[in-house]
Amino acid sequence: MTSSSAPAPASSGAPQSSGPLRRLTARGRDEAHRVSSPLELFFDLCFVVAIAQAGAQLVHAVTEGHAGGGILNYAMLFFAIWWAWMNFTWFASAYDNDDALYRVVTLVQIAGVLVLAAGISPAFQQHDYLMVWLGYVIMRLAMATQWLRVARSADGAERAMALRYACGVLLCQVGWLGLVLLPAPARPWVFVVMAVVEMCVPPFAERGHETSWHPHHIAERYGLFTIIVLGETIAAATVAVKSAVAEHDALGELLPIAAGGLLIVFSAWWIYFVVPIHGHLHANRQAFLWGYGHYLIFASAAAIGAGLEVTVEHAVGKAHISALSASAAVTLPTALYLLTVWALHSRHFKVGIAQQLVLPVTALLVICCTFLGDWAVLAAGLVSSAAVATGVALTARMTHRERATNATAPAG
């Protein structure tokens, strides 16, 4: 559906250049050549700081034998990172007019991201969520300002939608105060309740009017963020291997981990981008499920990098965990990534039972690799690579059969 407000004349094509303040009106959903703007790319890159902090804290918790608490804290804090990114991304897809005020408010949101990143360590180690909450206050006030600009520029159902968004964003921020004020045992429950409430705001706000987000633009934004997360995974693993080689001269033990890690990340990239998902995103019904499901894709992709760091530390004797636990730190998030990408992306484009089973079976085999000890990561990488090769072969065979069928079919 498209917005009931007609897009501003200059909204078609590339984003408008900054200049005098404009009405914040909806961009067209069928707009041609809709791509990510430099401001959006800058916004994404600033999230790398927060993702790196969360990954580092997860590594510390797992290597010290506190995997349960570490995974819980990681899940909570990664939700905060992901949800802040999501709020901006979908809003910008519908209302990015790139005027001066829009740019300034977005830069304020980036400042909030950096405050959030600074609060990740205290939240992990002392369960002190004050800095995380303050970072969200900055981002939420900026986000509410954007929605109020939309309300000022719109009327009717679109104006009501924008006001519901602004109110929902601000009320949720009050609810998150529970993480700061309530006792530690109650905070996980506060998180669960508030996470559900947060995810209910968009369906509630858009019940009478859908924002005019752009399918191709949204698919590109999610793809670019996936690349950023996978890049952070490679960077984290590289630093870990470099430090281990320099301090422990353990190149022989680390080579299988490095090779397997690279194969996993390369396969993760290939599997995600092998199909053009934007054609599947027609309306909010598909888009909400697809967009929300990416929490698992992003979180598991980043966790793969943390897991590779854990296996490196175990290989040089710095991790106080078993070999099985170290292997699971890589294989479990890899399997989760494969299953989630299949559920959200691949299954919509697979034809026949063989193609549909490739990723689920690969996820199961990757989990089985957990029990291979020092060779678990390399084995998981080889299995992931085999999945890519199998997918390519099955697709090529199906294409060959279709061409042969078309060539022998009678004309008319």
C-alpha positions as CSV (number, residue, x, y, z in Angstrom):
1,M,0.0,0.0,0.0
2,T,1.1,3.6,-0.5
3,S,0.7,6.5,1.8
4,S,-2.5,8.6,1.6
5,S,-0.3,11.6,1.5
6,A,1.3,12.2,-1.9
7,P,5.1,12.3,-1.9
8,A,6.8,15.6,-2.3
9,P,7.7,16.2,-6.0
10,A,11.5,16.0,-5.3
11,S,11.1,12.7,-3.4
12,S,11.4,10.4,-6.4
13,G,14.8,9.1,-7.3
14,A,17.8,9.8,-5.1
15,P,17.3,11.4,-1.6
16,Q,16.9,15.1,-1.6
17,S,19.9,17.2,-0.8
18,S,19.9,19.1,2.5
19,G,18.7,22.7,2.4
20,P,15.7,24.6,3.7
21,L,13.3,22.7,6.0
22,R,10.7,20.7,4.1
23,R,7.5,19.0,5.0
24,L,8.3,15.4,6.2
25,T,6.0,13.7,3.7
26,A,6.0,10.1,2.6
27,R,8.2,8.9,-0.2
28,G,6.6,6.6,-2.9
29,R,6.8,2.9,-2.4
30,D,7.2,2.4,-6.1
31,E,10.0,5.0,-6.3
32,A,12.7,4.0,-8.8
33,H,16.4,3.7,-7.9
34,R,15.8,3.8,-4.2
35,V,19.1,3.1,-2.5
36,S,20.7,3.6,0.9
37,S,21.9,7.2,1.5
38,P,25.4,8.1,2.9
39,L,23.7,9.1,6.2
40,E,22.1,5.7,6.5
41,L,25.5,4.0,5.9
42,F,27.1,6.2,8.5
43,F,24.3,5.4,10.9
44,D,24.9,1.6,10.3
45,L,28.7,1.9,10.8
46,C,28.3,3.5,14.2
47,F,26.4,0.4,15.4
48,V,29.6,-1.6,14.9
49,V,30.9,-0.1,18.1
50,A,28.0,-1.4,20.1
51,I,28.1,-4.8,18.4
52,A,31.8,-5.1,19.1
53,Q,31.2,-4.3,22.8
54,A,28.4,-6.8,23.1
55,G,30.5,-9.5,21.4
56,A,33.6,-8.8,23.6
57,Q,31.5,-9.1,26.8
58,L,30.0,-12.4,25.5
59,V,33.4,-13.8,24.9
60,H,34.5,-12.9,28.5
61,A,31.4,-14.4,30.0
62,V,31.7,-17.7,28.1
63,T,35.5,-18.1,28.6
64,E,35.0,-17.6,32.4
65,G,32.4,-20.4,32.5
66,H,29.3,-18.1,32.8
67,A,27.8,-19.0,29.4
68,G,24.2,-19.0,30.7
69,G,24.3,-15.5,32.1
70,G,26.4,-14.2,29.3
71,I,24.0,-15.4,26.6
72,L,21.0,-13.9,28.5
73,N,22.8,-10.5,28.8
74,Y,23.9,-10.7,25.2
75,A,20.3,-11.4,24.0
76,M,19.0,-8.5,26.0
77,L,21.6,-6.0,24.9
78,F,21.6,-7.1,21.3
79,F,17.9,-6.6,21.3
80,A,18.5,-3.0,22.3
81,I,21.1,-2.5,19.5
82,W,18.9,-4.2,16.9
83,W,15.6,-2.4,17.9
84,A,17.2,1.0,17.8
85,W,18.6,0.2,14.3
86,M,15.2,-1.1,13.2
87,N,13.2,1.9,14.3
88,F,15.4,4.3,12.3
89,T,15.7,2.0,9.2
90,W,11.9,1.6,8.6
91,F,11.2,5.3,9.4
92,A,13.9,6.4,7.0
93,S,12.6,4.1,4.2
94,A,9.3,6.0,4.3
95,Y,10.2,9.5,5.3
96,D,13.8,10.4,4.5
97,N,13.6,13.9,3.0
98,D,17.3,14.6,3.8
99,D,16.8,18.2,4.8
100,A,19.0,19.9,7.5
101,L,16.7,19.1,10.4
102,Y,16.4,15.5,9.4
103,R,20.2,15.2,9.2
104,V,20.7,16.8,12.6
105,V,18.1,14.7,14.4
106,T,19.7,11.5,12.9
107,L,23.1,12.6,14.1
108,V,21.6,13.0,17.6
109,Q,20.4,9.4,17.3
110,I,24.0,8.3,16.4
111,A,25.2,10.1,19.6
112,G,22.6,8.0,21.5
113,V,24.0,4.8,19.9
114,L,27.5,5.7,21.2
115,V,26.1,6.3,24.7
116,L,24.4,2.9,24.5
117,A,27.7,1.3,23.4
118,A,29.4,2.8,26.4
119,G,26.9,1.3,28.7
120,I,27.2,-2.3,27.5
121,S,30.1,-3.2,29.7
122,P,28.5,-2.0,32.9
123,A,25.3,-3.7,31.9
124,F,27.1,-7.0,31.4
125,Q,29.4,-6.9,34.4
126,Q,27.4,-5.0,37.1
127,H,23.9,-5.2,35.6
128,D,23.9,-1.5,35.6
129,Y,21.6,-0.4,32.7
130,L,21.7,3.4,33.4
131,M,23.9,4.3,30.4
132,V,22.0,1.9,28.1
133,W,18.8,3.6,29.2
134,L,20.2,7.1,28.7
135,G,21.4,6.2,25.3
136,Y,17.9,5.1,24.5
137,V,16.5,8.3,25.9
138,I,18.6,10.3,23.4
139,M,17.6,8.1,20.5
140,R,13.9,8.0,21.5
141,L,13.6,11.7,21.9
142,A,15.1,12.1,18.4
143,M,12.8,9.4,17.0
144,A,9.7,11.0,18.5
145,T,10.7,14.3,17.1
146,Q,10.8,12.8,13.6
147,W,7.3,11.3,14.0
148,L,6.0,14.6,15.3
149,R,7.3,16.2,12.2
150,V,5.4,13.7,10.1
151,A,2.3,14.4,12.1
152,R,2.7,18.1,11.5
153,S,3.0,17.5,7.8
154,A,0.2,15.0,7.4
155,D,-3.5,14.8,8.1
156,G,-6.2,12.1,8.6
157,A,-5.1,8.5,9.1
158,E,-1.4,9.3,8.4
159,R,-1.3,11.9,11.1
160,A,-3.0,9.6,13.6
161,M,-0.4,6.9,12.8
162,A,2.5,9.3,13.4
163,L,1.1,10.4,16.7
164,R,0.6,6.8,17.8
165,Y,4.2,6.1,16.9
166,A,5.5,9.1,18.9
167,C,3.4,8.3,21.9
168,G,4.3,4.6,21.8
169,V,8.0,5.3,21.5
170,L,8.0,7.7,24.5
171,L,5.8,5.5,26.7
172,C,8.0,2.4,26.1
173,Q,11.0,4.5,27.2
174,V,9.3,5.1,30.5
175,G,8.7,1.3,30.8
176,W,12.3,0.6,30.3
177,L,13.0,2.5,33.5
178,G,12.3,-0.8,35.2
179,L,15.8,-2.0,34.2
180,V,17.3,0.8,36.1
181,L,15.0,1.0,39.2
182,L,13.9,-2.5,39.9
183,P,15.9,-5.2,41.7
184,A,18.2,-7.4,39.5
185,P,16.0,-10.6,39.7
186,A,13.1,-8.7,38.2
187,R,15.0,-7.2,35.3
188,P,14.9,-10.2,32.9
189,W,11.1,-10.2,33.3
190,V,11.0,-6.4,32.6
191,F,13.0,-7.1,29.5
192,V,10.6,-9.8,28.2
193,V,7.5,-7.6,28.9
194,M,9.0,-4.5,27.4
195,A,10.4,-6.3,24.3
196,V,6.9,-7.6,23.5
197,V,5.4,-4.2,24.1
198,E,8.0,-2.6,21.8
199,M,7.3,-5.0,19.0
200,C,3.6,-4.3,19.3
201,V,4.0,-0.6,18.7
202,P,4.4,-0.7,14.9
203,P,1.4,-3.0,14.3
204,F,-0.7,-0.8,16.6
205,A,0.5,2.4,15.1
206,E,-0.1,1.3,11.5
207,R,-3.5,-0.4,12.1
208,G,-5.3,2.3,10.1
209,H,-2.5,3.4,7.8
210,E,0.7,1.8,6.6
211,T,3.9,3.7,6.2
212,S,5.2,3.7,2.6
213,W,8.4,1.8,3.2
214,H,10.2,0.8,0.0
215,P,10.7,-3.0,-0.4
216,H,13.9,-2.9,-2.4
217,H,15.4,-0.2,0.0
218,I,14.5,-2.2,3.1
219,A,16.0,-5.4,1.6
220,E,19.2,-3.5,0.8
221,R,19.4,-1.9,4.3
222,Y,19.1,-5.3,5.9
223,G,21.6,-6.8,3.6
224,L,24.1,-4.0,4.3
225,F,23.7,-4.5,8.0
226,T,24.2,-8.2,7.6
227,I,27.5,-7.4,5.8
228,I,28.5,-5.1,8.6
229,V,27.8,-7.8,11.2
230,L,29.7,-10.4,9.3
231,G,32.6,-8.0,8.8
232,E,32.7,-7.4,12.6
233,T,32.8,-11.2,13.0
234,I,35.9,-11.5,10.8
235,A,37.6,-8.5,12.5
236,A,37.0,-10.0,15.9
237,A,38.3,-13.4,14.9
238,T,41.4,-11.8,13.2
239,V,42.3,-9.8,16.3
240,A,42.0,-12.9,18.5
241,V,44.2,-15.0,16.2
242,K,46.8,-12.3,15.9
243,S,47.0,-11.9,19.7
244,A,47.2,-15.6,20.3
245,V,50.0,-16.0,17.7
246,A,51.9,-13.1,19.1
247,E,51.6,-14.2,22.8
248,H,51.6,-18.0,22.5
249,D,53.2,-18.9,19.2
250,A,50.3,-21.4,18.5
251,L,49.9,-21.0,14.8
252,G,49.5,-24.8,14.3
253,E,46.5,-25.0,16.7
254,L,44.9,-21.8,15.3
255,L,45.1,-22.5,11.5
256,P,42.1,-24.9,11.5
257,I,40.1,-22.4,13.5
258,A,41.0,-19.6,11.2
259,A,40.3,-21.6,8.1
260,G,37.0,-22.9,9.4
261,G,35.9,-19.5,10.6
262,L,36.5,-18.0,7.2
263,L,34.6,-20.7,5.5
264,I,31.6,-20.2,7.8
265,V,31.5,-16.5,7.3
266,F,32.0,-16.8,3.5
267,S,29.2,-19.3,3.4
268,A,27.0,-17.2,5.6
269,W,27.4,-14.3,3.2
270,W,26.7,-16.5,0.1
271,I,23.6,-18.1,1.6
272,Y,22.1,-14.8,2.7
273,F,22.5,-13.0,-0.7
274,V,21.8,-15.9,-3.1
275,V,18.1,-14.8,-3.4
276,P,16.6,-11.4,-4.0
277,I,14.2,-11.1,-1.1
278,H,12.6,-7.7,-1.9
279,G,10.0,-9.3,-4.2
280,H,8.6,-11.2,-1.2
281,L,8.0,-8.0,0.8
282,H,4.6,-6.9,-0.4
283,A,2.9,-5.5,2.7
284,N,3.2,-5.3,6.5
285,R,2.1,-8.8,7.1
286,Q,5.2,-10.3,5.4
287,A,7.5,-7.4,6.3
288,F,6.9,-7.5,10.1
289,L,7.7,-11.2,10.4
290,W,10.7,-10.9,8.1
291,G,12.0,-7.8,9.8
292,Y,11.5,-9.1,13.4
293,G,13.0,-12.4,12.5
294,H,16.3,-10.7,11.6
295,Y,17.0,-10.3,15.3
296,L,18.1,-13.9,15.2
297,I,20.1,-13.5,12.0
298,F,22.0,-10.5,13.2
299,A,22.5,-11.8,16.8
300,S,23.7,-15.2,15.6
301,A,26.0,-13.8,12.9
302,A,27.7,-11.6,15.6
303,A,27.8,-14.5,18.0
304,I,29.8,-16.5,15.5
305,G,32.6,-14.0,15.8
306,A,32.4,-14.2,19.6
307,G,32.5,-18.0,19.3
308,L,35.6,-17.9,17.2
309,E,37.3,-15.8,19.8
310,V,36.3,-18.3,22.5
311,T,37.8,-21.2,20.5
312,V,41.0,-19.3,20.0
313,E,41.3,-18.6,23.7
314,H,40.5,-22.3,24.5
315,A,43.2,-23.4,22.0
316,V,45.9,-21.4,23.8
317,G,44.7,-22.4,27.3
318,K,43.1,-19.1,28.3
319,A,39.5,-20.2,28.5
320,H,38.2,-22.0,31.6
321,I,35.8,-24.2,29.7
322,S,35.7,-27.6,28.0
323,A,36.5,-28.3,24.4
324,L,32.8,-29.2,23.8
325,S,31.7,-25.8,25.2
326,A,34.3,-24.0,23.1
327,S,33.1,-25.8,19.9
328,A,29.5,-25.1,20.7
329,A,30.2,-21.4,20.9
330,V,30.7,-21.5,17.1
331,T,28.5,-24.4,15.9
332,L,25.3,-23.4,17.7
333,P,25.1,-19.8,16.5
334,T,26.1,-21.0,13.0
335,A,23.3,-23.5,13.0
336,L,20.8,-20.9,14.3
337,Y,21.9,-18.5,11.5
338,L,21.4,-21.2,8.8
339,L,18.0,-22.1,10.1
340,T,16.8,-18.5,10.4
341,V,18.0,-17.6,6.9
342,W,16.2,-20.6,5.5
343,A,13.0,-19.7,7.3
344,L,13.0,-16.0,6.3
345,H,14.7,-16.1,2.9
346,S,15.5,-19.3,1.2
347,R,12.4,-21.4,1.6
348,H,10.4,-19.0,-0.5
349,F,12.6,-19.6,-3.5
350,K,13.4,-23.3,-3.2
351,V,11.7,-25.8,-5.5
352,G,11.4,-29.5,-4.5
353,I,12.3,-31.3,-1.3
354,A,16.0,-31.6,-2.1
355,Q,16.5,-27.8,-2.3
356,Q,14.3,-27.2,0.8
357,L,16.3,-29.7,2.9
358,V,19.8,-28.3,2.2
359,L,20.0,-25.7,4.9
360,P,18.1,-27.5,7.7
361,V,20.2,-30.6,7.1
362,T,23.3,-28.4,7.1
363,A,22.4,-26.9,10.4
364,L,22.0,-30.4,11.9
365,L,25.4,-31.5,10.6
366,V,27.0,-28.3,11.9
367,I,25.6,-29.1,15.4
368,C,27.1,-32.6,15.0
369,C,30.5,-31.1,14.3
370,T,30.4,-29.8,17.9
371,F,31.7,-33.2,19.1
372,L,34.8,-33.2,16.9
373,G,37.0,-31.5,19.4
374,D,39.8,-29.3,18.0
375,W,38.5,-29.9,14.4
376,A,35.0,-28.8,15.1
377,V,35.3,-25.3,13.6
378,L,37.0,-26.5,10.5
379,A,34.5,-29.3,10.0
380,A,31.6,-26.8,10.5
381,G,33.2,-24.6,7.8
382,L,33.6,-27.4,5.4
383,V,29.9,-28.5,6.0
384,S,28.7,-24.9,5.4
385,S,30.8,-24.7,2.2
386,A,29.4,-28.0,1.0
387,A,25.9,-26.6,1.5
388,V,26.7,-23.7,-0.8
389,A,28.1,-26.0,-3.4
390,T,25.1,-28.3,-3.1
391,G,22.7,-25.4,-3.5
392,V,24.5,-24.1,-6.6
393,A,24.5,-27.6,-8.1
394,L,20.8,-28.2,-7.5
395,T,19.9,-24.8,-8.9
396,A,22.1,-25.4,-12.0
397,R,20.5,-28.8,-12.6
398,M,17.0,-27.3,-12.3
399,T,17.8,-24.5,-14.7
400,H,19.2,-27.0,-17.2
401,R,16.0,-29.1,-17.0
402,E,13.8,-26.1,-17.5
403,R,15.8,-25.0,-20.6
404,A,15.7,-28.5,-22.0
405,T,11.9,-28.7,-21.4
406,N,11.4,-25.3,-23.1
407,A,13.6,-26.4,-26.0
408,T,11.6,-29.6,-26.6
409,A,8.1,-28.0,-26.0
410,P,6.0,-27.7,-29.2
411,A,5.5,-24.1,-30.4
412,G,2.2,-22.6,-29.8
